[in-house]
Amino acid sequence: MLSSTLTRRVVQSNFLISHYSVNNLFAKSLFSREQHYTTNVPISNFQKSLLAVSSAFTALFDPSRGDMVATLAETTSSIFLSKLRDEMLRDTKGRQILRERPIVNSKTIDIPYLRTLPEGTFGKEYVNFLDGEMVTPDTRVKVKYIEDEELAYVMQRYRECHDFFHTLTKLPVSVEGELALKWFEFAQTKLPMTLLSSVFGPLRLSNEERTRLFEKYVPWAIQCGSQSKQLMNVYFEECWNKDITEMRKELGIYLAK
């Protein structure tokens, strides 16, 4: 009985992926014609390897170089992005996100409206985070070095959801907070760039900060990130009016203490 049930689930899962892939051939042609992915810079595998090495060294010695961090992510993540995409395909909301491909920026999100929402809602907490940290949704680097336009979208979506992750975890925009979030993101996505940042980033911390990171935040990030729902399958734009405490419970997210 158990064996047959598992077999049915595997078959159903593979059917969903195959069915989506066939339909997506048409979607890809549409995106190609409409030039939705216009930032792609075609490079050879050799050039990609050189970029990976050079961006890794630059990002290590100057983590403020967001362009190099982004390049490192794009040149080292293809296999892991495919697995992340497949994980999205197995989820109803994940498939909807891949189909509709929402974009997060100040043109697609009504920031003034979010400021009118009640305290404690996800939308209000998100805009409070943006205002408090004096950031906007427009700061994410566009994907350039991923050839497959669907995988490029997955990477872009991951980047654009970064501030949503901050809002849910209440981690601050600081070196310590960003490193804690990178450990959380690694547990969720397994992207190599998040691991590299997590390993080498602490070199910039003081002894006290490093101790707090590894004693408080890293155990929390690994456990919470591994056990919570895959956040790439959350359609955050549909959650503005949700109570953030209830939302955390639904997603299995708890705050670091």
Order of alpha helices (4+ residues) and beta strands (2+ residues): alpha-alpha-alpha-alpha-alpha-alpha-alpha-alpha-alpha-alpha-alpha-alpha-alpha-alpha
